[in-house]
């Protein structure tokens, strides 16, 4: 960013930009340690920012984690939009969707582990619940755009409601994420095969 553009930013914009920088820095540590093991001090130790700076922008660990996950998920909820937009056949969409699932599982596993960790923690931590519920809703909408487009290209109608379709595919992805920690390419190949097998079952005959 140029000095001129930097100078034109309002204090609020500068504040938000620094919080985003802190979120990007903290996400790696959070993804490696998980919710319970990560503290503000631990996050600061593994980043370019001091504990004082982190604490200045975030009151506590809960506020930082909620901000981080919102920040990350806001970027990835459009992950499959290009798959939907570019698909011209049902089989082509299915191939592209499965490939994108494998890509994100391979390159962003720590972030996905953090998400599932926080979703489980939200059952016991009221401060997480609103953020997790909102993010879960946006992820459901993201997956439904894929399922709905697949059905249209196949000339059929979805057999499942959006929540059910999301639950099926999310469960499949979570199982693959767990297996991938100890497995290799066969786990990714199996995910592709299962997606190809399950998606047609989500459509009415």
C-alpha positions in Angstrom: 0.0 0.0 0.0 1.3 3.4 -0.9 2.1 6.0 1.8 -0.5 8.3 0.4 -3.2 5.7 0.5 -2.1 4.7 4.0 -2.4 8.3 5.2 -6.0 8.5 3.8 -7.2 5.6 5.9 -9.3 6.6 8.9 -8.3 5.5 12.4 -11.0 2.9 12.4 -9.7 1.5 9.1 -6.2 1.4 10.5 -7.5 -0.4 13.6 -9.3 -3.0 11.5 -6.2 -3.5 9.3 -4.0 -4.2 12.3 -6.6 -6.6 13.7 -6.6 -8.4 10.4 -2.8 -8.6 10.5 -2.9 -10.1 14.0 -5.6 -12.6 12.8 -3.4 -13.8 9.9 -0.5 -14.2 12.3 -2.5 -15.9 15.0 -4.2 -18.4 12.8 -1.1 -20.6 12.2 -0.5 -20.9 15.9 -4.2 -21.6 16.6 -4.3 -24.2 13.9 -1.3 -26.0 15.4 -2.3 -25.8 19.1 -6.1 -25.8 19.0 -8.4 -23.8 21.2 -7.5 -25.2 24.6 -3.7 -25.0 24.3 -3.4 -21.6 22.7 -3.1 -18.5 25.0 -2.6 -14.9 24.0 1.0 -15.1 25.2 1.6 -18.3 23.2 0.1 -16.7 20.1 2.3 -13.6 20.6 5.4 -15.7 21.1 4.9 -17.4 17.8 4.1 -14.2 15.9 5.8 -10.9 15.0 3.7 -9.0 17.6 4.3 -8.6 21.3 1.9 -9.9 23.9 1.1 -6.2 24.8 0.1 -5.5 21.2 -2.1 -8.5 20.9 -3.8 -7.7 24.2 -4.3 -4.1 23.1 -6.3 -5.2 20.1 -8.1 -8.2 21.7 -9.4 -8.3 25.2 -8.9 -12.0 25.6 -8.2 -15.2 23.8 -11.9 -15.8 23.1 -12.3 -12.5 21.3 -9.2 -13.1 19.3 -10.2 -16.6 18.3 -13.7 -15.5 17.3 -12.3 -12.7 15.1 -9.7 -15.1 13.6 -12.2 -17.7 12.5 -14.7 -15.1 11.2 -11.8 -13.6 9.2 -10.7 -16.9 7.8 -14.1 -18.2 7.0 -15.2 -15.0 5.3 -12.5 -15.6 2.8 -13.2 -19.3 2.2 -17.0 -19.3 1.9 -16.7 -18.4 -1.7 -14.2 -21.2 -2.3 -16.5 -23.2 -4.6 -18.2 -20.3 -6.4 -15.9 -20.6 -9.4 -16.7 -24.3 -9.5 -20.4 -23.5 -9.7 -19.8 -20.6 -12.2 -17.6 -22.5 -14.6 -19.4 -25.9 -14.6 -21.2 -26.7 -17.8 -22.0 -30.4 -17.1 -23.0 -32.3 -13.9 -19.9 -34.6 -14.2 -17.6 -31.6 -14.8 -19.0 -29.9 -11.6 -18.5 -33.1 -9.7 -14.9 -33.5 -10.8 -14.1 -29.8 -10.0 -15.9 -29.9 -6.6 -14.1 -33.1 -5.5 -10.7 -31.7 -6.7 -11.3 -28.5 -4.7 -12.2 -30.5 -1.6 -8.9 -32.4 -1.9 -7.0 -29.2 -2.4 -8.3 -27.4 0.7 -7.9 -30.6 2.8 -4.2 -30.9 1.7 -3.2 -27.2 2.0 -5.3 -25.9 4.9 -5.7 -28.9 7.2 -4.7 -26.9 10.4 -7.4 -24.3 9.7 -10.0 -27.0 9.3 -9.0 -28.7 12.5 -9.3 -25.4 14.3 -12.8 -24.9 12.9 -14.0 -28.3 14.0 -12.3 -27.8 17.4 -14.2 -24.5 17.9 -17.5 -25.9 16.7 -17.2 -28.6 19.4 -16.1 -26.1 22.0 -19.1 -23.9 21.2 -21.3 -26.5 22.9 -19.7 -25.5 26.2 -18.5 -22.0 25.6 -21.4 -19.5 25.1 -19.1 -16.8 23.8 -18.3 -18.9 20.7 -21.9 -19.9 19.9 -23.1 -17.0 17.9 -20.0 -16.8 15.7 -20.0 -20.6 15.1 -23.7 -20.6 14.3 -23.3 -17.8 11.8 -20.3 -19.3 10.1 -22.0 -22.7 10.0 -24.9 -21.1 8.2 -22.7 -19.5 5.6 -20.9 -22.8 5.0 -24.2 -24.5 4.5 -25.2 -21.9 1.9 -21.9 -22.4 0.2 -22.4 -26.1 -0.1 -26.0 -25.7 -1.2 -24.9 -23.6 -4.1 -22.9 -26.5 -5.3 -25.6 -29.1 -4.7 -28.3 -27.0 -6.4 -26.2 -26.3 -9.4 -25.3 -30.0 -9.7 -29.0 -30.9 -9.6 -29.8 -28.3 -12.3 -27.1 -29.5 -14.6 -28.2 -33.1 -14.1 -31.8 -32.1 -14.9 -33.1 -33.3 -11.6 -34.1 -31.9 -8.2 -32.3 -32.2 -4.8 -33.6 -35.0 -2.6 -32.3 -33.4 0.6 -32.8 -30.1 2.3 -29.8 -27.7 2.5 -29.1 -28.6 6.1 -29.1 -32.3 5.4 -26.9 -32.0 2.3 -24.4 -29.9 4.3 -24.4 -32.4 7.1 -23.6 -35.3 4.8 -20.8 -33.6 2.9 -19.4 -31.9 6.1 -19.3 -35.2 7.9 -17.5 -36.8 4.9 -15.0 -34.0 4.9 -14.4 -34.2 8.6 -13.8 -38.0 8.4 -11.3 -37.4 5.6 -9.5 -34.7 7.6 -9.1 -37.1 10.6 -7.8 -39.9 8.4 -5.5 -37.6 6.5 -3.5 -36.8 9.6 -2.1 -40.4 9.5 -2.9 -41.4 5.9 -1.6 -40.4 2.5 -2.8 -40.1 -1.0 -5.2 -43.0 -0.6 -7.3 -40.9 1.8 -7.6 -38.1 -0.8 -8.5 -40.6 -3.5 -11.1 -42.1 -1.2 -12.6 -38.7 -0.6 -12.9 -38.1 -4.3 -14.6 -41.5 -4.8 -17.0 -41.0 -1.9 -18.0 -37.5 -3.2 -18.7 -39.0 -6.7 -20.8 -41.8 -5.1 -22.8 -39.6 -2.7 -23.7 -36.6 -4.8 -25.9 -38.5 -7.2 -27.7 -39.9 -4.2 -28.7 -36.4 -3.1 -30.9 -36.0 -6.2 -34.4 -37.3 -6.8 -34.7 -40.1 -9.4 
